[in-house]
Amino acid sequence: MLKAIALVVIGLLAGVLGFGVATAAGLNPFQPDSIDQSQPAMLKSIQDLSQYHAAMGDFEVIVDLDDPGDVEWLPGVLGAIANRTGLAARHTLFVAGGTVNAYVDLSGLSEDDLTLSADGNSVTIRLPVAELDEPNLDLDNSRTYLFSQDRGPLAQISDLLEAPDQARFYALAEDKIAAAAEESELRMRATENTRAMLVGMYGSLGINVSFE
């Protein structure tokens, strides 16, 4: 059972960061005499941006888990009864919040991915598909915790003898957040924001940008 509570996409918009990115890439528009606008130089300026982290998704999920429990140590008839009556069963609700970053890896662009016009006034770029990082659970702000757990008598006794391992719940939560991120518009947002950044970066130099 997966419940996606919230998704917030944060973009690194070119209108705010265009000048900073352009300067970092060696494309400061106030230094026209030092700008190399050849295709190799433009390609390198994009490659130098490396992984452009262009969007972030914030998710909250609920892990709803029914576990029949381990009754293998009981004799056959007793084990069957325990299974049927839920004596060793657990019903767990685990709440988890976390983020997923989306990025476009520009470091692998080749000359075939960038076409500069003969007059140097426009460039066409083919971007790679946006990728998603592994989920990052928020463990510091009370967003990830065991909400409730109903346990059968045998499960309670087992917990007295050995502390239960909650690693399984965290792993399931990460899987659910990753699945929610895949189903969201996060990749699309990352692509849009990367395009906006490049349009702003080269627009400051008077170069029109289009994308394949």
Secondary structure as UniProt FT lines:
FT   HELIX           14..24
FT   TURN            25..26
FT   TURN            29..30
FT   HELIX           32..34
FT   HELIX           39..47
FT   TURN            48..49
FT   STRAND          51..67
FT   TURN            72..73
FT   HELIX           76..85
FT   TURN            86..88
FT   STRAND          90..105
FT   TURN            107..108
FT   HELIX           111..113
FT   STRAND          114..116
FT   TURN            118..119
FT   STRAND          122..125
FT   STRAND          131..132
FT   STRAND          136..137
FT   STRAND          145..151
FT   HELIX           153..161
FT   HELIX           167..183
FT   HELIX           186..203
FT   TURN            204..206
FT   STRAND          208..211
//
